Amino acid sequence: DAGVIQSPRHEVTEMGQEVTLRCKPISGHNSLFWYRQTMMRGLELLIYFNNNVPIDDSGMPEDRFSAKMPNASFSTLKIQPSEPRDSAVYFCASRKGHNQPQHFGDGTRLSIL
Amino acid sequence: GESVGLHLPTLSVQEGDNSIINCAYSNSASDYFIWYKQESGKGPQFIIDIRSNMDKRQGQRVTVLLNKTVKHLSLQIAATQPGDSAVYFCAEGGGADGLTFGKGTHLIIQP
């Protein structure tokens, strides 16, 4: 079975550029989560969707970050404009239902120069 | 146990011994708890979960214990193997929300 698929695996870009991270959740899962992982702050929830609808975006750092889920099989996290402090590993996870384990992709390692 | 800040606590055990990784959680209203294993360059991998109406749950070589009185969670790994070397995270959650993760514990298996 395919797990959560994220692309790209690595992204290096200059500050000021737009960055788009992509996620394909596990088929049949109705919740999708975006996390950011850094050494300083660990794993932090940015935003999550239930049935393609954003439920809580209070973890999104600032207006430069936005996320969409146009359908049940695809989500994007966009940073515009990017800054060096956005450098981190960004994970997407999906879940089948309430109190079910979240399953993570292998992340996108983002470096903003 | 968990820590705050840059430094991950490290637990070093001999191959074949049992490991116990501890975690203190913060929200007494949390009703779902989960342990993840993260290897270098990979995403967190689900190990085992437990709901607040239980105090113990066993899987293959792993046992999770939940003490709601003191808000403590532990993961026991029996007969550790080299492949168990990783960072282990506990996480708490409830309702439809995402998970709140601890900072992680680095488990090192000595040959």
Backbone of each chain as ProteinMPNN parsed JSONL, in Angstrom:
{"seq_chain_A": "DAGVIQSPRHEVTEMGQEVTLRCKPISGHNSLFWYRQTMMRGLELLIYFNNNVPIDDSGMPEDRFSAKMPNASFSTLKIQPSEPRDSAVYFCASRKGHNQPQHFGDGTRLSIL", "coords_chain_A": {"N_chain_A": [[0.849, -1.204, 0.0], [0.477, 2.226, -0.799], [2.011, 4.821, 0.971], [1.823, 8.03, 2.61], [2.629, 10.479, 0.31], [5.106, 12.746, -0.438], [6.304, 15.652, -2.128], [8.641, 18.123, -3.334], [11.432, 15.976, -2.292], [13.631, 17.288, -1.434], [14.4, 20.743, -1.286], [16.01, 23.544, -2.379], [16.359, 26.942, -2.278], [16.466, 30.458, -3.057], [16.086, 33.188, -0.786], [13.02, 34.959, -0.756], [11.889, 33.762, -2.925], [9.077, 31.885, -4.188], [7.781, 28.992, -2.664], [6.508, 25.767, -3.099], [5.088, 23.057, -1.58], [4.139, 19.645, -1.798], [1.573, 17.175, -1.269], [0.301, 13.913, -1.135], [-2.221, 12.259, 0.318], [-2.93, 9.147, 2.122], [-5.084, 6.962, 0.457], [-8.52, 7.128, 1.154], [-8.239, 8.207, 3.655], [-9.446, 10.815, 5.694], [-8.529, 13.049, 6.955], [-5.997, 15.517, 6.945], [-2.742, 16.636, 7.675], [-0.357, 19.2, 8.165], [2.959, 19.527, 9.202], [5.83, 21.071, 10.755], [9.269, 20.55, 11.241], [11.931, 21.34, 13.295], [15.194, 21.672, 14.794], [15.177, 23.373, 16.939], [12.482, 23.695, 17.74], [11.197, 21.31, 17.477], [8.579, 19.074, 16.402], [5.947, 20.713, 14.94], [2.544, 21.47, 14.626], [1.099, 22.819, 11.787], [-1.239, 23.262, 10.193], [-4.472, 21.744, 9.713], [-6.717, 19.634, 7.869], [-10.069, 18.528, 7.562], [-11.937, 16.351, 5.664], [-11.222, 17.827, 3.375], [-11.533, 20.441, 4.173], [-10.188, 23.299, 5.71], [-9.489, 23.239, 9.136], [-8.106, 24.14, 11.431], [-5.846, 26.598, 11.477], [-4.121, 27.803, 13.147], [-1.499, 27.307, 13.752], [0.017, 28.146, 11.658], [2.755, 30.065, 10.732], [2.785, 32.777, 9.777], [1.365, 35.212, 7.515], [2.658, 34.641, 5.192], [2.564, 32.004, 4.752], [0.523, 29.521, 3.305], [-2.083, 27.109, 2.799], [-3.679, 24.586, 0.866], [-6.34, 22.37, -0.036], [-7.498, 21.019, -2.559], [-8.788, 18.708, -3.346], [-9.586, 15.334, -2.267], [-7.257, 13.932, -2.555], [-4.989, 15.452, -2.659], [-2.81, 17.996, -1.513], [-1.411, 21.232, -0.906], [1.276, 23.176, 0.414], [2.216, 26.413, 0.682], [4.781, 28.842, 0.554], [5.325, 32.199, 0.516], [6.652, 35.374, 0.35], [9.622, 33.339, 0.613], [11.784, 32.893, 3.493], [15.007, 32.752, 5.134], [14.628, 31.708, 7.757], [12.578, 29.952, 7.427], [13.598, 27.552, 6.803], [13.548, 24.122, 7.218], [12.285, 20.804, 7.983], [9.44, 19.722, 6.387], [6.515, 18.071, 7.083], [3.873, 16.01, 5.947], [0.891, 14.482, 6.993], [-1.596, 11.909, 7.207], [-4.872, 10.75, 8.227], [-7.264, 8.283, 9.138], [-9.531, 8.573, 10.727], [-11.209, 9.83, 13.679], [-9.236, 9.693, 16.605], [-7.444, 7.876, 15.491], [-4.316, 6.592, 14.316], [-1.996, 8.963, 12.964], [-0.426, 8.953, 9.812], [2.694, 9.46, 8.465], [4.372, 11.185, 5.786], [7.635, 11.105, 4.179], [8.665, 13.61, 4.251], [9.669, 16.99, 3.278], [12.699, 18.432, 2.833], [13.571, 21.602, 3.364], [15.536, 24.265, 2.332], [16.347, 27.553, 2.677], [18.175, 29.991, 1.202]], "CA_chain_A": [[0.0, 0.0, 0.0], [1.231, 3.467, -0.827], [1.846, 5.679, 2.136], [1.712, 9.444, 2.283], [3.679, 10.822, -0.645], [5.425, 14.177, -0.459], [7.292, 16.09, -3.105], [9.863, 17.355, -3.569], [12.075, 15.503, -1.064], [14.558, 18.353, -1.036], [14.228, 21.985, -2.035], [16.932, 24.614, -2.011], [16.003, 28.105, -3.065], [16.91, 31.726, -2.48], [15.045, 33.915, -0.078], [12.175, 35.779, -1.61], [11.233, 32.924, -3.917], [7.904, 31.127, -3.773], [8.022, 27.559, -2.49], [5.281, 24.969, -3.015], [5.284, 21.675, -1.152], [2.975, 18.87, -2.223], [1.28, 15.988, -0.465], [-0.795, 13.017, -1.516], [-2.515, 11.442, 1.499], [-3.327, 7.768, 1.894], [-6.446, 6.875, -0.059], [-9.506, 6.763, 2.167], [-8.048, 9.021, 4.849], [-10.221, 12.037, 5.522], [-7.877, 14.184, 7.625], [-4.627, 15.747, 6.478], [-2.04, 17.534, 8.575], [0.972, 19.698, 7.805], [3.822, 19.802, 10.341], [7.183, 21.539, 10.497], [10.194, 20.039, 12.251], [13.234, 21.987, 13.433], [15.904, 21.275, 16.002], [14.828, 24.268, 18.049], [11.087, 23.644, 18.155], [10.629, 19.986, 17.316], [7.49, 18.926, 15.455], [4.869, 21.648, 15.213], [1.407, 21.41, 13.712], [0.847, 24.085, 11.094], [-2.644, 23.349, 9.773], [-5.022, 20.461, 9.328], [-7.958, 19.61, 7.096], [-10.99, 17.398, 7.641], [-12.753, 16.306, 4.446], [-10.711, 18.878, 2.481], [-11.838, 21.766, 4.718], [-9.244, 23.685, 6.773], [-10.146, 23.291, 10.437], [-7.341, 24.932, 12.372], [-4.587, 27.074, 10.888], [-3.481, 28.66, 14.15], [-0.068, 27.036, 13.791], [0.709, 28.745, 10.513], [3.577, 31.108, 11.343], [2.41, 34.13, 9.365], [0.59, 35.258, 6.271], [3.449, 34.15, 4.047], [2.249, 30.586, 4.621], [-0.864, 29.197, 2.973], [-2.273, 25.697, 2.453], [-4.933, 24.284, 0.186], [-6.633, 20.96, -0.296], [-8.548, 21.11, -3.571], [-9.547, 17.454, -3.408], [-9.219, 14.392, -1.203], [-6.001, 13.239, -2.823], [-3.894, 16.387, -2.935], [-2.738, 19.219, -0.734], [-0.19, 22.011, -1.076], [1.68, 24.173, 1.401], [2.958, 27.402, -0.082], [5.439, 29.915, 1.303], [5.621, 33.273, -0.422], [7.998, 35.001, -0.071], [10.338, 32.51, 1.576], [12.849, 33.511, 4.271], [15.928, 31.728, 5.671], [14.102, 31.063, 8.963], [11.609, 28.922, 7.049], [14.337, 26.312, 6.569], [13.062, 23.082, 8.135], [11.676, 19.668, 7.292], [7.99, 19.854, 6.417], [5.873, 16.775, 6.97], [2.448, 15.857, 5.749], [0.373, 13.246, 7.58], [-3.039, 11.717, 7.02], [-5.499, 9.913, 9.241], [-8.537, 7.759, 8.662], [-10.654, 9.072, 11.51], [-10.992, 10.273, 15.043], [-8.43, 8.808, 17.446], [-6.71, 6.907, 14.689], [-2.948, 7.112, 14.151], [-1.604, 9.705, 11.778], [0.659, 8.328, 9.067], [3.503, 10.539, 7.931], [5.27, 11.046, 4.658], [9.052, 11.227, 4.521], [8.999, 15.01, 4.434], [10.423, 17.821, 2.338], [13.74, 19.213, 3.516], [13.591, 22.913, 2.711], [16.633, 25.17, 2.704], [16.206, 28.871, 2.069], [19.495, 30.623, 1.31]], "C_chain_A": [[0.876, 1.241, 0.0], [0.96, 4.255, 0.433], [1.604, 7.095, 1.689], [2.902, 9.818, 1.4], [3.868, 12.327, -0.681], [6.447, 14.473, -1.554], [7.461, 17.599, -3.021], [10.439, 16.828, -2.255], [13.031, 16.559, -0.519], [14.282, 19.576, -1.9], [15.216, 22.992, -1.49], [16.607, 25.807, -2.89], [16.467, 29.366, -2.344], [15.749, 32.441, -1.8], [14.292, 34.833, -1.035], [11.417, 34.97, -2.655], [10.0, 32.242, -3.311], [8.261, 29.642, -3.712], [6.671, 26.862, -2.385], [5.631, 23.527, -2.689], [3.993, 20.914, -1.408], [2.823, 17.604, -1.397], [0.112, 15.223, -1.056], [-1.071, 12.122, -0.317], [-2.834, 10.005, 1.115], [-4.796, 7.744, 1.466], [-7.404, 6.409, 1.032], [-9.352, 7.505, 3.473], [-8.752, 10.359, 4.662], [-9.653, 13.241, 6.276], [-6.441, 14.285, 7.142], [-4.001, 16.843, 7.32], [-0.733, 17.962, 7.938], [1.722, 20.051, 9.095], [5.15, 20.385, 9.844], [8.077, 21.018, 11.613], [11.518, 20.794, 12.182], [13.892, 21.484, 14.706], [15.452, 22.104, 17.192], [13.444, 23.985, 18.603], [10.445, 22.271, 18.014], [9.556, 19.96, 16.236], [6.343, 19.841, 15.845], [3.769, 21.506, 14.17], [1.174, 22.79, 13.102], [-0.635, 24.274, 10.796], [-3.149, 21.935, 9.547], [-6.382, 20.627, 8.671], [-8.767, 18.378, 7.481], [-11.882, 17.456, 6.405], [-12.49, 17.514, 3.549], [-10.954, 20.291, 3.008], [-10.826, 22.119, 5.803], [-9.979, 23.885, 8.091], [-9.425, 24.231, 11.398], [-6.02, 25.325, 11.723], [-3.821, 27.953, 11.873], [-1.979, 28.422, 14.257], [0.703, 27.605, 12.619], [1.444, 29.983, 11.011], [3.125, 32.529, 10.996], [1.76, 34.062, 7.992], [1.374, 34.779, 5.051], [3.161, 32.674, 3.766], [0.769, 30.417, 4.265], [-0.943, 27.728, 2.581], [-3.631, 25.525, 1.814], [-5.097, 22.779, 0.072], [-7.797, 20.934, -1.282], [-9.369, 19.846, -3.728], [-8.977, 16.478, -2.38], [-7.86, 13.744, -1.403], [-4.826, 14.179, -3.027], [-3.976, 17.606, -2.034], [-1.418, 19.919, -1.031], [0.018, 22.938, 0.112], [2.593, 25.141, 0.665], [3.56, 28.445, 0.859], [5.829, 30.986, 0.283], [5.556, 34.628, 0.286], [8.707, 34.191, 1.001], [11.457, 33.306, 2.249], [13.747, 32.413, 4.84], [15.379, 31.015, 6.909], [13.003, 30.043, 8.681], [12.285, 27.576, 6.793], [13.978, 25.297, 7.647], [12.709, 21.857, 7.301], [10.17, 19.776, 7.482], [7.375, 18.483, 6.155], [4.376, 16.929, 6.725], [2.054, 14.517, 6.372], [-1.104, 13.135, 7.273], [-3.558, 10.695, 8.011], [-6.877, 9.497, 8.752], [-9.712, 8.346, 9.421], [-10.226, 9.457, 12.899], [-10.243, 9.227, 15.86], [-7.868, 7.605, 16.688], [-5.304, 7.462, 14.486], [-2.779, 7.901, 12.866], [-0.417, 8.994, 11.132], [1.39, 9.418, 8.303], [4.191, 10.166, 6.63], [6.715, 11.199, 5.112], [9.552, 12.669, 4.489], [9.676, 15.667, 3.244], [11.429, 18.615, 3.149], [13.937, 20.507, 2.744], [14.737, 23.758, 3.244], [16.458, 26.469, 1.938], [17.52, 29.625, 2.291], [19.402, 32.142, 1.403]], "O_chain_A": [[1.884, 1.307, 0.703], [-0.176, 4.344, 0.9], [1.229, 7.346, 0.544], [4.047, 9.502, 1.723], [2.928, 13.084, -0.921], [7.322, 13.663, -1.858], [6.51, 18.298, -2.67], [9.959, 17.216, -1.19], [13.21, 16.698, 0.691], [13.972, 19.461, -3.086], [15.253, 23.261, -0.29], [16.582, 25.691, -4.115], [16.817, 29.33, -1.164], [14.591, 32.307, -2.197], [14.852, 35.392, -1.977], [10.42, 35.437, -3.206], [9.901, 32.053, -2.099], [8.946, 29.113, -4.587], [5.789, 27.321, -1.66], [6.368, 22.866, -3.421], [2.897, 21.455, -1.259], [3.796, 17.04, -0.897], [-0.916, 15.793, -1.424], [-0.226, 11.298, 0.034], [-2.987, 9.683, -0.063], [-5.637, 8.427, 2.051], [-7.143, 5.435, 1.738], [-10.241, 7.444, 4.324], [-8.665, 10.967, 3.595], [-10.231, 14.327, 6.239], [-5.759, 13.277, 6.955], [-4.641, 17.845, 7.639], [-0.08, 17.177, 7.251], [1.208, 20.764, 9.957], [5.534, 20.217, 8.687], [7.698, 21.037, 12.784], [12.143, 20.87, 11.125], [13.229, 20.938, 15.588], [15.355, 21.602, 18.312], [13.247, 24.031, 19.817], [9.286, 22.083, 18.384], [9.613, 20.726, 15.274], [5.826, 19.753, 16.958], [4.043, 21.432, 12.972], [1.068, 23.791, 13.81], [-1.214, 25.315, 11.108], [-2.374, 21.032, 9.232], [-7.091, 21.611, 8.884], [-8.205, 17.305, 7.7], [-12.508, 18.479, 6.13], [-13.419, 18.137, 3.034], [-10.602, 21.257, 2.33], [-10.618, 21.331, 6.726], [-10.97, 24.612, 8.155], [-10.059, 25.024, 12.094], [-5.176, 24.47, 11.453], [-2.974, 28.751, 11.474], [-1.261, 29.26, 14.802], [1.933, 27.544, 12.602], [0.841, 30.854, 11.638], [3.095, 33.392, 11.873], [1.628, 32.993, 7.396], [0.792, 34.542, 3.992], [3.47, 32.161, 2.691], [-0.107, 31.068, 4.834], [0.033, 27.166, 2.082], [-4.598, 26.206, 2.157], [-4.126, 22.023, 0.082], [-8.955, 20.838, -0.875], [-10.511, 19.894, -4.186], [-7.992, 16.781, -1.707], [-7.361, 13.071, -0.501], [-3.776, 13.76, -3.515], [-5.046, 18.174, -1.817], [-0.426, 19.273, -1.368], [-0.934, 23.417, 0.728], [3.612, 24.745, 0.098], [2.93, 28.869, 1.828], [6.556, 30.723, -0.674], [4.491, 34.998, 0.78], [8.414, 34.348, 2.186], [12.005, 34.249, 1.678], [13.307, 31.276, 5.011], [15.642, 29.826, 7.092], [12.548, 29.35, 9.591], [11.606, 26.57, 6.589], [14.09, 25.577, 8.841], [12.82, 21.87, 6.075], [9.686, 19.905, 8.607], [7.668, 17.828, 5.155], [3.724, 17.844, 7.227], [2.798, 13.54, 6.284], [-1.789, 14.143, 7.097], [-2.806, 9.89, 8.56], [-7.563, 10.243, 8.054], [-10.769, 8.593, 8.842], [-9.046, 9.417, 13.248], [-10.562, 8.038, 15.819], [-7.831, 6.482, 17.193], [-5.118, 8.679, 14.484], [-3.339, 7.559, 11.824], [0.478, 8.5, 11.818], [0.776, 10.203, 7.581], [4.544, 9.01, 6.395], [6.982, 11.399, 6.297], [10.743, 12.916, 4.68], [10.18, 15.005, 2.337], [11.06, 19.379, 4.041], [14.413, 20.501, 1.609], [14.885, 23.941, 4.452], [16.424, 26.481, 0.708], [17.922, 29.865, 3.43], [20.426, 32.819, 1.499]]}, "seq_chain_B": "GESVGLHLPTLSVQEGDNSIINCAYSNSASDYFIWYKQESGKGPQFIIDIRSNMDKRQGQRVTVLLNKTVKHLSLQIAATQPGDSAVYFCAEGGGADGLTFGKGTHLIIQP", "coords_chain_B": {"N_chain_B": [[13.554, 10.626, 29.406], [11.395, 13.369, 28.25], [12.538, 16.515, 26.909], [13.119, 20.04, 26.956], [14.161, 22.302, 24.501], [17.332, 22.455, 22.733], [18.758, 20.077, 23.108], [18.469, 16.657, 22.777], [17.36, 14.161, 24.973], [19.238, 11.214, 25.636], [19.17, 7.714, 25.437], [20.973, 4.952, 26.14], [21.389, 1.599, 25.447], [22.2, -1.86, 25.874], [22.352, -4.195, 23.236], [19.745, -6.502, 23.049], [18.895, -6.059, 25.628], [16.142, -4.696, 27.597], [14.34, -1.683, 26.857], [13.234, 1.392, 28.233], [11.363, 4.14, 27.588], [10.468, 7.314, 28.581], [7.785, 9.705, 29.04], [6.344, 12.803, 29.732], [3.197, 14.201, 29.681], [1.13, 17.084, 28.946], [-1.541, 17.949, 28.869], [-4.366, 17.406, 30.631], [-6.792, 16.805, 29.563], [-6.394, 15.36, 27.321], [-7.111, 12.514, 25.334], [-6.028, 10.559, 23.854], [-3.121, 8.848, 22.951], [0.128, 8.424, 21.591], [2.918, 6.69, 20.196], [5.781, 7.358, 18.281], [8.362, 6.413, 16.005], [11.31, 7.715, 14.719], [13.529, 7.582, 12.154], [16.68, 8.607, 10.776], [16.31, 10.978, 8.231], [13.787, 10.209, 7.569], [10.169, 10.152, 7.866], [8.139, 10.367, 10.89], [7.266, 7.226, 12.243], [4.501, 5.255, 12.939], [4.149, 3.51, 16.005], [2.711, 2.476, 18.304], [-0.455, 2.971, 19.886], [-2.625, 4.379, 22.441], [-5.649, 4.652, 24.227], [-7.35, 6.856, 26.505], [-8.928, 5.41, 28.22], [-7.628, 3.164, 28.879], [-4.83, 1.573, 30.532], [-2.686, 0.171, 29.761], [-1.135, -1.253, 26.945], [-0.276, -3.69, 24.584], [2.049, -4.477, 22.001], [3.849, -5.865, 19.259], [6.724, -6.761, 20.675], [6.662, -4.323, 21.95], [5.37, -2.242, 24.559], [3.003, -0.034, 25.827], [2.509, 2.138, 28.51], [0.203, 3.927, 30.442], [-0.245, 6.468, 32.72], [-2.553, 8.249, 34.06], [-2.92, 9.72, 36.306], [-0.547, 10.969, 37.056], [0.063, 12.016, 34.662], [1.73, 10.608, 32.761], [3.537, 8.764, 30.394], [4.828, 5.789, 29.003], [7.118, 3.915, 26.986], [7.931, 0.675, 26.378], [10.418, -1.365, 25.14], [11.1, -4.539, 24.216], [13.894, -6.733, 24.328], [15.921, -5.284, 22.726], [17.015, -4.351, 19.453], [19.517, -3.685, 16.908], [18.187, -2.264, 14.882], [16.344, -0.792, 16.262], [17.408, 1.57, 16.965], [16.882, 4.971, 17.006], [15.039, 8.093, 16.997], [12.57, 8.59, 19.391], [9.258, 9.596, 19.739], [6.721, 10.781, 21.866], [3.234, 11.532, 21.665], [0.337, 13.527, 22.187], [-3.213, 13.76, 22.007], [-6.58, 14.659, 21.064], [-10.051, 14.52, 20.329], [-10.76, 16.082, 17.257], [-8.422, 17.275, 16.739], [-4.993, 17.979, 15.737], [-1.892, 16.34, 16.628], [0.055, 16.867, 19.593], [3.395, 16.982, 19.961], [6.058, 15.576, 21.92], [9.504, 16.393, 22.616], [11.247, 14.371, 21.976], [13.272, 11.369, 22.325], [16.482, 10.071, 22.031], [17.34, 6.922, 21.147], [19.919, 4.706, 21.571], [21.464, 1.806, 20.507], [23.716, -0.333, 21.829], [26.233, -2.519, 20.66]], "CA_chain_B": [[12.342, 11.419, 29.358], [11.354, 14.459, 27.274], [13.249, 17.697, 27.354], [12.803, 21.251, 26.211], [15.374, 22.939, 24.027], [18.064, 21.885, 21.622], [19.403, 18.802, 23.372], [17.596, 15.517, 22.959], [17.877, 13.155, 25.904], [19.719, 10.002, 24.987], [19.123, 6.481, 26.201], [21.881, 3.987, 25.532], [21.162, 0.278, 26.024], [22.87, -2.973, 25.219], [21.528, -5.036, 22.37], [19.148, -7.622, 23.771], [18.26, -5.583, 26.859], [14.878, -3.983, 27.436], [14.43, -0.222, 26.927], [12.041, 2.11, 28.683], [11.408, 5.557, 27.238], [9.418, 7.983, 29.344], [7.236, 10.936, 28.479], [5.348, 13.492, 30.54], [2.345, 15.018, 28.828], [0.732, 18.313, 29.636], [-2.968, 18.265, 28.846], [-5.133, 16.376, 31.322], [-7.981, 16.493, 28.77], [-6.034, 14.503, 26.185], [-7.692, 11.181, 25.486], [-5.396, 9.66, 22.89], [-1.665, 8.969, 23.071], [0.723, 7.63, 20.511], [4.363, 6.697, 20.103], [6.354, 7.29, 16.95], [9.807, 6.181, 15.839], [11.805, 8.454, 13.561], [14.898, 7.318, 11.724], [17.281, 9.729, 10.06], [15.879, 11.187, 6.855], [12.449, 9.663, 7.337], [9.098, 10.694, 8.679], [7.77, 9.569, 12.059], [6.591, 5.969, 11.922], [3.619, 4.831, 14.02], [4.527, 2.292, 16.714], [1.597, 1.975, 19.101], [-1.259, 4.022, 20.488], [-3.444, 3.966, 23.576], [-6.688, 5.607, 24.575], [-7.287, 7.199, 27.924], [-9.686, 4.457, 29.032], [-6.761, 2.017, 29.114], [-3.565, 1.946, 31.158], [-1.609, -0.645, 29.204], [-1.432, -1.881, 25.665], [0.921, -4.39, 24.1], [2.188, -4.809, 20.592], [4.951, -6.796, 19.041], [7.943, -6.312, 21.391], [6.473, -3.015, 22.578], [4.267, -2.061, 25.499], [2.81, 1.356, 26.248], [1.846, 2.293, 29.796], [-0.366, 5.256, 30.634], [-0.623, 6.812, 34.089], [-3.239, 9.536, 33.919], [-2.837, 10.455, 37.572], [0.645, 11.82, 37.022], [0.247, 12.424, 33.264], [2.98, 9.983, 32.35], [3.415, 7.745, 29.35], [6.114, 5.149, 28.753], [7.223, 2.922, 25.923], [8.881, -0.375, 26.7], [10.818, -2.161, 23.99], [11.739, -5.761, 24.709], [14.969, -7.35, 23.534], [16.239, -4.291, 21.7], [17.823, -4.757, 18.316], [20.16, -2.516, 16.289], [17.195, -1.51, 14.112], [15.524, 0.035, 17.15], [18.073, 2.87, 17.123], [16.088, 6.027, 16.358], [14.452, 9.042, 17.944], [11.202, 8.185, 19.725], [8.406, 10.705, 20.165], [5.356, 10.577, 22.314], [2.336, 12.606, 21.239], [-0.979, 13.484, 22.82], [-4.24, 14.367, 21.187], [-7.955, 14.437, 21.481], [-11.026, 15.054, 19.404], [-10.367, 16.131, 15.855], [-7.212, 18.075, 16.617], [-3.718, 17.34, 15.46], [-1.152, 15.839, 17.773], [1.101, 17.668, 20.205], [4.527, 16.083, 20.116], [7.173, 15.845, 22.8], [10.741, 16.744, 21.903], [11.896, 13.16, 21.514], [14.385, 10.714, 23.019], [17.33, 9.357, 21.095], [17.688, 5.593, 21.638], [21.117, 4.15, 20.936], [21.643, 0.402, 20.864], [25.127, -0.705, 21.851], [26.407, -3.939, 20.283]], "C_chain_B": [[12.44, 12.551, 28.348], [12.155, 15.643, 27.799], [12.805, 18.871, 26.512], [14.106, 21.836, 25.74], [16.072, 22.114, 22.983], [18.482, 20.436, 21.867], [18.376, 17.72, 23.589], [18.177, 14.605, 24.029], [18.234, 11.889, 25.144], [19.644, 8.84, 25.945], [19.975, 5.464, 25.456], [21.686, 2.637, 26.225], [21.924, -0.771, 25.232], [21.878, -3.752, 24.357], [21.035, -6.242, 23.176], [18.489, -7.212, 25.073], [16.911, -4.943, 26.535], [15.119, -2.474, 27.581], [13.115, 0.335, 27.451], [12.245, 3.588, 28.386], [10.202, 6.226, 27.877], [9.002, 9.301, 28.715], [6.223, 11.506, 29.463], [4.499, 14.347, 29.618], [1.693, 16.118, 29.643], [-0.768, 18.501, 29.796], [-3.791, 17.136, 29.475], [-6.399, 15.991, 30.555], [-7.662, 15.605, 27.569], [-6.576, 13.102, 26.397], [-7.083, 10.156, 24.53], [-3.908, 9.928, 22.919], [-1.017, 8.005, 22.098], [2.227, 7.754, 20.57], [4.782, 6.541, 18.648], [7.853, 7.039, 17.042], [10.242, 6.945, 14.594], [13.263, 8.136, 13.31], [15.378, 8.482, 10.864], [16.782, 9.801, 8.618], [14.495, 10.674, 6.536], [11.414, 10.368, 8.197], [8.828, 9.825, 9.889], [6.94, 8.353, 11.645], [5.787, 5.529, 13.144], [4.102, 3.521, 14.645], [3.306, 1.689, 17.403], [0.834, 3.153, 19.663], [-2.071, 3.452, 21.647], [-4.461, 5.05, 23.852], [-6.76, 5.776, 26.075], [-8.095, 6.259, 28.808], [-8.894, 3.168, 29.301], [-5.526, 2.495, 29.859], [-2.389, 1.134, 30.623], [-2.073, -1.216, 27.867], [-0.152, -2.499, 25.13], [0.853, -4.604, 22.604], [3.296, -5.822, 20.44], [6.23, -6.208, 19.62], [7.793, -4.951, 22.059], [5.252, -3.027, 23.491], [4.189, -0.581, 25.833], [2.024, 1.332, 27.565], [1.398, 3.739, 29.955], [-0.769, 5.43, 32.086], [-1.237, 8.209, 34.061], [-3.135, 10.373, 35.189], [-1.668, 11.432, 37.562], [0.974, 12.276, 35.608], [1.578, 11.919, 32.718], [2.69, 8.837, 31.399], [4.785, 7.087, 29.193], [5.993, 4.128, 27.633], [8.295, 1.921, 26.325], [9.142, -1.192, 25.445], [11.577, -3.369, 24.514], [12.827, -6.211, 23.741], [15.377, -6.445, 22.381], [17.218, -4.84, 20.672], [18.463, -3.523, 17.7], [19.18, -1.648, 15.502], [16.276, -0.655, 14.955], [16.16, 1.398, 17.383], [17.327, 3.929, 16.325], [15.749, 7.061, 17.416], [12.989, 8.644, 18.136], [10.449, 9.387, 20.286], [7.114, 10.171, 20.763], [4.525, 11.754, 21.811], [0.992, 12.407, 21.919], [-1.972, 14.176, 21.916], [-5.603, 14.077, 21.745], [-8.888, 15.067, 20.497], [-10.501, 15.027, 17.981], [-9.042, 16.855, 15.656], [-6.015, 17.261, 16.161], [-3.054, 16.915, 16.747], [-0.173, 16.892, 18.286], [2.229, 16.73, 20.562], [5.463, 16.537, 21.228], [8.429, 16.058, 21.962], [11.521, 15.523, 21.447], [13.012, 12.663, 22.4], [15.166, 9.901, 22.014], [17.743, 8.027, 21.733], [18.863, 5.049, 20.841], [21.282, 2.727, 21.42], [23.123, 0.06, 20.721], [25.273, -2.184, 21.499], [26.947, -4.774, 21.43]], "O_chain_B": [[13.454, 12.683, 27.662], [12.413, 15.748, 28.998], [12.181, 18.695, 25.466], [15.075, 21.868, 26.499], [15.494, 21.189, 22.412], [18.552, 19.648, 20.923], [17.516, 17.829, 24.463], [19.37, 14.304, 23.996], [17.607, 11.546, 24.141], [20.005, 8.956, 27.116], [19.726, 5.158, 24.29], [21.805, 2.541, 27.447], [22.246, -0.575, 24.06], [20.717, -3.933, 24.724], [21.799, -6.902, 23.88], [17.622, -7.924, 25.58], [16.583, -4.685, 25.377], [15.994, -2.047, 28.334], [12.036, -0.178, 27.154], [13.19, 4.206, 28.877], [9.068, 5.769, 27.734], [9.755, 9.924, 27.966], [5.355, 10.791, 29.963], [5.037, 15.143, 28.848], [1.704, 16.088, 30.873], [-1.219, 19.138, 30.748], [-3.895, 16.046, 28.913], [-7.016, 14.968, 30.854], [-8.573, 15.151, 26.876], [-6.511, 12.562, 27.502], [-7.567, 9.03, 24.418], [-3.472, 11.079, 22.914], [-1.536, 6.924, 21.819], [2.757, 8.798, 20.95], [4.238, 5.732, 17.896], [8.511, 7.403, 18.017], [9.615, 6.834, 13.54], [14.123, 8.392, 14.153], [14.582, 9.235, 10.303], [16.826, 8.815, 7.882], [14.067, 10.694, 5.382], [11.75, 11.088, 9.136], [9.241, 8.665, 9.922], [6.039, 8.447, 10.812], [6.322, 5.44, 14.248], [4.421, 2.56, 13.946], [2.917, 0.553, 17.131], [1.408, 4.217, 19.892], [-2.193, 2.239, 21.817], [-4.162, 6.237, 23.724], [-6.281, 4.928, 26.828], [-7.961, 6.305, 30.031], [-9.417, 2.213, 29.874], [-5.203, 3.682, 29.83], [-1.239, 1.377, 30.988], [-3.228, -1.602, 27.691], [0.921, -1.903, 25.214], [-0.2, -4.865, 22.022], [3.636, -6.544, 21.377], [6.758, -5.236, 19.079], [8.742, -4.477, 22.684], [4.258, -3.71, 23.241], [5.212, 0.052, 26.094], [1.031, 0.619, 27.712], [2.142, 4.665, 29.632], [-1.541, 4.636, 32.623], [-0.528, 9.216, 34.04], [-3.251, 11.597, 35.142], [-1.791, 12.574, 38.004], [2.034, 12.855, 35.371], [2.428, 12.693, 32.277], [1.747, 8.065, 31.571], [5.804, 7.776, 29.247], [4.929, 3.565, 27.375], [9.439, 2.297, 26.582], [8.215, -1.649, 24.777], [12.596, -3.219, 25.189], [12.701, -6.091, 22.522], [15.202, -6.789, 21.212], [18.097, -5.651, 20.964], [17.997, -2.41, 17.945], [19.33, -0.427, 15.462], [15.501, 0.134, 14.414], [15.521, 2.29, 17.942], [17.16, 3.799, 15.113], [16.122, 6.924, 18.581], [12.267, 8.393, 17.17], [10.928, 10.09, 21.176], [6.5, 9.242, 20.239], [5.053, 12.838, 21.563], [0.567, 11.284, 22.19], [-1.615, 15.072, 21.151], [-5.77, 13.368, 22.736], [-8.54, 16.072, 19.878], [-9.871, 14.058, 17.558], [-8.592, 17.028, 14.523], [-6.022, 16.03, 16.195], [-3.6, 17.112, 17.833], [0.356, 17.698, 17.52], [2.06, 15.804, 21.355], [5.639, 17.734, 21.452], [8.402, 15.915, 20.74], [12.394, 15.651, 20.588], [13.627, 13.434, 23.137], [14.594, 9.135, 21.238], [18.427, 8.02, 22.756], [18.816, 4.945, 19.615], [21.244, 2.472, 22.624], [23.698, 0.152, 19.637], [24.51, -3.014, 21.994], [27.148, -5.978, 21.276]]}, "name": "protein", "num_of_chains": 2, "seq": "DAGVIQSPRHEVTEMGQEVTLRCKPISGHNSLFWYRQTMMRGLELLIYFNNNVPIDDSGMPEDRFSAKMPNASFSTLKIQPSEPRDSAVYFCASRKGHNQPQHFGDGTRLSILGESVGLHLPTLSVQEGDNSIINCAYSNSASDYFIWYKQESGKGPQFIIDIRSNMDKRQGQRVTVLLNKTVKHLSLQIAATQPGDSAVYFCAEGGGADGLTFGKGTHLIIQP"}
